[in-house]
Amino acid sequence: MLWGRAGSRFCPFCLADSGGRWLVAWRLSWSFACTRHHVLLVDRCPACHRVPRLRSHPRRETPRPGRCSSAAPDGGPPRCHHPLTDTPATAIPADGDLAEAQRLIDTALTTPGRPVRWPLYGPDGAPLNVVLRDAKSLGVLVLNHATPDALGPLAPSDVLERLERYRADPLPAGSQRSPDALHGDLHSHVAPGDAAATAVAVTAAFRILRAENIRSAARAVQWLTDRVAASGRALHPGNVVALGGVISPALEAALRCSRESKLMPVARLRHRTGVGSTRPPSDRDNRACVLPTALWPEWALRLTPRHASGRPAAQRADELLAVACLLAGNTTPIHAAVRLTGTTVSSHNVSTFLATLTRHPNGADVLHTLIVLADHLDAHGAPIDYIRRRALFTARPQFIDARAWLEMQRWLRSNPGPDAVHAQRWLFHTITGSPAHLAHPAIAPATPAQRQHYQRFRWRILPAEAELLHHTARTLLDEHGIDEPVQWAPQLPVHALRDLQLPGPDPYSISADRLHQAVPGSDFSVAQLARTLETTTAHVVHLLAQHPVDWSPPRFRRTQRTANRSAQWRLWYERDHLSLQAIADREDTSLAAIRLALLKNGTRLRPAGSYPGRPRRK
């Protein structure tokens, strides 16, 4: 089955031991060696040069066990009747690769219904016919393209010499011509007519199929696919199945991965060669719903290659990474992926960035992480529909009342900003996941200086300001009936990124408490803070944006605490009917501070002693 041949091979020593009895297994194309006598099976009668048992024995003649039953050459008796037990056979090492391959086949054939549980095929294994089909496909490539040097470690020199003679003149299994006849057929349709060719082809195939995983199998088969490509045959991940007919998904994945170093970066993403995937590319455009325009800040920090100066290796790297994540395992063109994510980068920008990644020392691990991240999103989704948010809020020119924002800044800062445009940008960025320059023209930063000032605003924001902005964002989402978190980022299992070397630091390697302890009591330098925390400035900027630090002077820090607590004080005053002095005692502050905060908050104060039943201070 799966590799047809007519006739039968035989072991002359087994025939001598059994009185000429013929083993049925010798008829299989997968039988090429005798593991009992450690020889290759013989293909032809040495006298008539015909394949034994090619046709059934005539009924009118009495069979003669142990002798050739083929028709004799012209001019001779009706049957050859040469004693096959006298046929010389090629010896093979008892503990060599050829004998081991034959033992594996013999063991599998004893229980053909049981799956073959080789690591490459996963924990459930694969049916025997699937494994043999894979072996045939690889064996055909070996016979057609392998060089003697590559096959040297597999077999003794005399076996390899037989192989080369056969490859110079391949005879079909059913051919009755002389071995020295010329023939130019390729080794593709029928099983090899020489046991040496079958032995080497199957043994080379088993070396690949018995690999520990797909990546190991890819390394084991790379020499072979390189030879196929060197022969001038077009070879790319999309057509590896055509190499040898129908093959298993595991072998197909190994063949794809073996071409990884020769592929364009976008093809490595599409075919997911970085993770040794058995899944071919397909339509994954729905992933755009769970992808922001710019990759989540913690992932962009970790995956963005940077120059020695700390600057990103590419402008708008976070947007390019988001497009790359959409392309993983996806058949959509680059320009369509750019449109779906809502960015304005060009297809050329994406291709150039991916080429930069492949040249980076950790670029392969970045592509690996993007594929794993895409798989996680496909499997688990996300609680945020970014396409809906982009449609609702991209054209909005205002997100927060400018006067309310400036009033808070006067409470908190000694030098409040001249306008609330950065707060508008922050809200757009946070709600939609899109960079601020893609917002409405009324608030989008138009110059590099404006973009730089906005980035500075993000990490110098004060806790009370961040709380107000988050509250505003939540209110805006509620107004549109969106029951989603304001922000979200995927979390991968720890083992998913184990042993990967990524260009950026782990964003969670420094806790918020440690960050706050390292920040001085007033203004500070990011570079100095990075040296204190022994990390990069990009990491510090990210941490400050995620965990705002109160770096304001003491007077404004007290004012900031007042702004944070004034809502609770009003609740105590109006609902629980506590006095101003009671609230001041509970908060360990002055009565004047409580009175001023409530007045600024619009609370109507009661006359002293106006609430009956409240205990008076003595």
N, C-alpha and C positions, 0 to 999 in steps of 0.2 A: 504494500500500500504506500501511496504518497511518492514513491520513487520507483517507477515500474521497470522491471527487467525480466526477460524470459530465460528459461534454463535454470541451472543450479551450479553453484560452486561446490567444492568438496575438500575434505581433509584426507589425504592418502593414509595417514597413520590411524585415523578413526576407522576407515574402511578396513584396514588390516586387522584392527582389534575386534571389529564386529562381524567379520566374515562377509564384508561387502554390503552391510545394511546402510541405507542412506537416511540421513537426518532430514526431516522436513524443514527444519530451520535454515538449512543451507540454501533453500530456494529463495529466502528473503534477500532483498537487496541490502538489508541492514546487517547481514552476516558476512563478515570479511575476514575473521580470524578464528582460530581454534584456541580457546583459552586453556584447553587441557594439554595440548602438545606445543603450544606457543609458536604457532606458525601462521602465516597468512593462508587463507583458503586458496585452492587452485581454481583458475577460471576456465581452463581449456584442457582438453586431452592433448598430451604432448605428441601423439602420433598423427591424429587427423586435424588437430587445431580447431576442433569444434567445441561449442559449449555443451556440456553434458545435460541430459534430460530436457533438451530443448523441445522435443516432441515425445509423445507417448510411444511406448514400445509396441511394435506390431504384434497383434494377437497370434499370428501364425508362427511366431518364433519364440523360443524359450529364453527368458531373461537369464543372463549370466552375471550374478552379483559380483561387484568389484571390478567389472570390466566395462569399457566404453560401449554404449549401445547406439552411438551415432552411426549414420550411414558412412560406409568406408569411402575413401576417395575413388574417383573414377578408375575403373579397371581392376578393382580389388573385390574382395568378398562382400556380401550384403552388409555386414556390420564390421565396425572397427575392431571391437573386442580387445583393445589394448588394456593390459592390467593397470588400472588407475592407482593401485597401491604402490606402484614403482615410480610414481610421478614425484620429482623433486619439489620441495616447498621452501619458501623464504621464511627463515626464522625471525622471530621478534622477541624482544626482552619480556620476560614473564611479568616483571613489575613496571613495564613501560607504559607510556600514554596510550599506545594503540591497544594493548591488551585491556587496559582499564576502561577504555571507551567501549570495547566489545562486551565486557562484563556488565557495564551499566545498561546496555541495550538488552542483554540476555535477562537481566534481573527485571527490567521493566516489562518485558514480553511475557514473563511468567504470570503476571497479573495485569493484563492490558486495560482492565476497567478502573484501576486505581490511579488517582492523579499522581503526576510526577512532582514531588515537593522539593524543587530546587529554589534557592533563595530569590533568584531573578523573577520568578513567577508569583511571588508573594506567599502569604501564609496558607492559602488554599491550594496552591500548586496549579498545575495545568494538565488537561487530558494528554495522554500519550501521543495521540495523533497530532496535537498542536505542537508538542516538543519536537516530534520527528519532522514535521513540516518546517519548523524553524531551522532544524539541523540541515535539512535538504537545501533550504534557501541559502544558508551560509556556505554549505559545501559547494554549491554551484559557483558562488563568488570565489571561493578558494581555488577551485579547479581552473577557472577562467582567468584569474588575475594575480594569484599569489606568486611570489618569486621563490626560487629554491632557498635563498638565504633566510627568508622569513619562516620557511617550514623546517629549517634545519633542526631546531630543538625538539621537534615532534617525533621523528622517526629515524631509524638507522639509515646509513648512506645507501645501502642496496635497495631499500624500500623507496627512497627518494629517487634513485636512478630509474626504477620501474615506473614511478609516477611521471617523470619527465619524458620517458619513452612513450607512455600512453598519451600524455598531453600533446606530444608532437604528432600522434596519429590516433585520435580517439575513435574507437570502434563502438557502434551501438551494441547493446547487450545481445540482440538477436542476430547479429551479423554472422554469416558463415564464410566470410572472406579470410584470406590469409592475413596474419598479423602485420605483414610488411606492406599491405595495400595502403595506398594513400587515401586519407579521408580528412575533411576539413570541418566537420560538424563541431559546434560548440557544445560544452557540457551543460546543457540546460534542461532537456526534456526527459532523457532516460538516465537510469543509474549508470555509473561508470562501468565499463566492461572489464576493468582490472581491479582486483581486490586491493592492491596497493593504493590506487587512486581513491577508492571508497574509504579505506582506512584513514588516510591522511586527511581527507576532506571532512569526515565525520569527527575525527579527533580534534581538528582545528575548530570545528563548530562547537563541540562540547566545551572546549576551553572558554569560549565566549559565553555560552548559555549557563555554565555553572558558576558564573561570577556572583559575588555577594549581593550586588544591587545593580540598578540601571547605570549608575555612574561608573562602576567598575567594569561592567560589560561594555560601556562606551569606550573606555580606555583600552580594553582588550581587543575591540574590533576596529579601532581607529586605523591601524596599519592597513587593514583590508579595504576600508572605504577610501583611504588615501590612494591605494593602488587602483581602485575603480575610477576615481576621479582623474588619476594620472593617465589612464588609458584613453581619455578624451570623452568619456561618457558624462553627460550632464548629471550632476548629483547635488541635490539640495534636500532639506528636510521634507519638503512637500512631496517628493517622488521616491522616497526610500522604500516604500512598499513595492514599487515596481522592480526592485532589485531581484527579488526571487519569488514573486507571486504573493499569495496571501500569507501574512506572518502575524504573530501574536502582537498585542499592544506593547508588551514588555520589550520584545526585540525591536519593534518599530521605534520605541522611545530610545533605546540604546543606539540605534543607527542614527537617529536625529542628533542625539547628544554627541556622537563621535565627530560630527561636522561642526561643532560649536565654534572652534577657533577659526573656522573658515567663513563664518556667517556674518552678515551685516548685523549690527546691534539690534535693530528692530526685529529681525527674524529670530534672534535669540529670545526676545521677549514674546513674540507671537507663539513660537513653538515651545516655550517654557523649558529650554534646554538646561537652564541653571538649576532646576530642581529635579531633573530626570523624570519628567512627567510622561505618563502614558496617554494623556489626553491631547488629541490634535486640536489645532486652533478652531474656534467657532465664533459665532456672533455673540459678543458680550457687551453690546452697547448699553444694555440696561444698567451696567455698573456705573454709568455717569450719574445716575440719581444719587448714589451714595458717596460720590467723590466731590470734594470742594474744588474750586478753580485752582487754588494754590494748596499743595499738600499740607496736611495738618502740621502746625509749627514744630511739634516734637519729632515728627518723622522727617520733616525737611531738615531740621538741625542734624539729625543722625545720618542722613543719606547724602547730604550735599558735599561734594568734594570742594576743598578750599586751597587757595594758594598759601605759601608760607606766611604771607602778611595777614592771613585770616579772612581775606575777601573770598567770596564764592567763585568757583572756577567758571561759572556762567551766570550772566544776568538773568533774573527771574527764574532761578533754579527751582523754586517751589512750584511754579506753574508748570515747568517742563517735567518735573517729577510726577505731577498729577496726570499729565498726558501719558507719560510712560506707564504709569500704573493702569490706565485704561487700555493700553495696547497689549498688556500681558495676556497671552492666550486668546487674543481677539483678532478677527480677520478684517476689521474695519480699517480703511486707509488713514494715514496720519492726519490729513487735512480734515477728515470727518471727526476724528478723535479730538482735534483742537476745537472744532465747533461745538462738540457735545459738552466739553468741560467749561465752555464759556470764556476761554482766554483769547488773547489776541496775538499770541506768538505764532510764528510761521512754521510750516512743515520743515523748512530748512533749519530753523532754530532747534527743532526737536531732534532731527537727524544729527546735527552737529553736536548737540549735548550728549546724545547716546554714544557717539564716537569718542567724545572726551571721556565718558565713563569707562569705555573699554580700554583706554590708554592709562587710566588711573590704576595704581597698585591694588586698590580695593574695589575696582569697578565691577568685577564679577560678583562680589558679595552684595553690592548695591542692587544689581539686576536680580539676584536671588531673592533679596528682601522684597523688592517690588512685586515679584511673582507671588511670593508667600502672602504678602499683604492683599493682593488682588484675589487670591484664592479664599482668604479669610472673609473678604467682603462678599464674595459670591456665595459662600456657605452660610454666613450669619447676618448679612445685610448691615444696615445702620439705622439708628433711630431718627435720622435727619434726612429729609428729601431736599437735597441741595438745588436740584433743578427748579423746584417750586419756589424756593427762597430767592434764587436768582431772578426768576420771572416777576416776583412780587416787589422786590426791594431795589433792584439795580437802577431803575429810573426814578427812585425817590430822592428829592433834593434836600430833605430835612428829616432828621430822626429825633432831635432833642431841642427843647426850647433854649435858645441861646441865652436869654436873660437868667433863667434858672441856673444854667451851668456857670455863668460868670459870677452870680451871687455866691455859689458854693466856693468858687475859686477865691473870692475875696475873703472868705472865712478861713481858707486853708493855706493860702500862699501869700508870701510877702510881695511877690511880683506876679500877679495873675496874668494869663495870656490875653492878648488883645481881642481874640474872638473864640468862638466855640467850634471852629471848623475841624480841629483835630478830634474833638469828641464825636462829631458827625462821622468822620472817617472811621473812627474806632468802632462805632456801632454798625456801620455798613460792613466793615471787615469781619467783625465777630458774627453777625447774623448770617451773612451769605457765604462766608469762607472764601470770598474773592478779595484780591488786593485792592487797596484804596484807590489806585489809579484807574480802576475799572468802574468806579462809582459815577453818579451823575456829575456832569461838568461843574455844577455849582460847588461841589465839595471835593472833587478829585484833585489830588496834587498834580500840577501841570509841569513842574520843573524838578530837576534832581534835588535842588535845595529843599523844596517843599516836601518831597518824599523823605529826605533825610530828617527833616524836622519832625515829620509824623512818626518815623521809627523811634526817634528820641522820646517823643511823647509817650509811646507805648511802654517803654521800660522805666520812665520817670513818673508814671502815674501814681498817685497816692491811694491808699486803701479806701478812703471815703469816696473818692472820685470813681474808683473801680466799682464800688458797691452801687453807686447811683447809676452808672452806665449799665451794669448788669440788670438792675431793676427796670431801667428803661427798655432794654432789649426784651426782657420777659414780657413787659406790657405790650410792646409792639407785636410780638408773636401772638399773645392772647387776643389782641384786637382782630387778628386774621383767623382766629380759631385754630391755631397751630399748636397742638399738644406735643411739643418736642422739647428736648433740652436746648438751652441757648447754645452751648458748645458741646462737642463730643470728639473723641479721637479713638480709633481702634487700639485694642491691647492684644498683642500676640502672646501665645504661651512662651514660657522661658525657653523651652527646648527648640522652638522654631528658629531662633537666631543663634543657637549654640554653635561655637567654633567659627562664627563669621566675624571678619574684621571690617568694620564699617568706618568710613572717613570721619564721622562726627561722634561726639561723646554721647553716652547714655543720658538722656535728659533727666532721668530719675535717680542718677547717682549722687545727687546733692539734694538734701531735703530742704523744705522751706524754713524749718527752724535753724538749720545750719547757715542758710543764706542770711536770715535776719540777724543772726548773731555776728556775722562777719561785716555787716554794713555799719559804718560809723554813725554817730548820732546826728550828723548833719550831712551836707553835700559830700559827694564821694566821686572817685574815679572808677570807671568800669574796668580799665586795665589793671589798676591796683587791686580791685576786688577779685579779678580773675587770678592774679598771682596769689592772693591770700587763699583762695579756694582751690588752687592748683588745677585750673581748667582753662578753657578758651573764653575769649571775650564774647563770642557768639553764644556760648552756653550761658554766661552770666546774663546777657541781654534777654535771652529766652526765659530764664528763671525770674528775672525782675518783672517781665511782662505777665507771667503766669501767677506770681506771688508778690503783689505790690508791697513795697517796703515804705515805712513811714520815716522818710529822711528829712522832713521839714524841721525848722528850728523849734525849740521847746515851746515858745508861746503859741506857735501855730499848731504844734502837736496837741496841746491842750484844747485848742479850738476844734481841731479835727475830732478829738474824742467827744467833745460836746456835740458836734454834728452827728456823730454816729449814734449817740445815746439819747438825743432829744426826743425821738419818737417814743422811746420807752418811758421817758420822764413824763411826757404828755399823757400816756396811757395811765400811769400811776396817779397822776394828778386828777384826771377827769373821771376815770372809771373807778379807781380804788379810793379816791378822795384823800390821798395823802397830802400833807402840807408840804410847802416848799422846803421847810427846814427838815422834815422827815426824809424827803428825797435827797437833800444835800447830805444828811448823815449817812444814808444808805450808800451813796455813791462816793463818799469821802471827798466832797468838793464844797465850794462855798455856796451860800444861799443866793448871792448875787449872780453867780454863774447859772444857777438853775432858773432864776427869774428871767435873765436876759435870753436864755435859750428858748424858754417857752414863749416869750413875747415875740421873738423872731420867727417862731414856728406858727404864729397866729393863734396862740392859746389865750382865751379870755380868763384873766386871773380873778379869783374870788376875793372879796373883802376879808380882811383878817377876822377870824372867829365866826365866819358866816355859816359854816357847816355844822349843824347840831349833832351832838353826840361824839364829835371828834375830840380825843383827849388833848388838853392844852399842855404846852410845855411849862414846867415850873422854873 
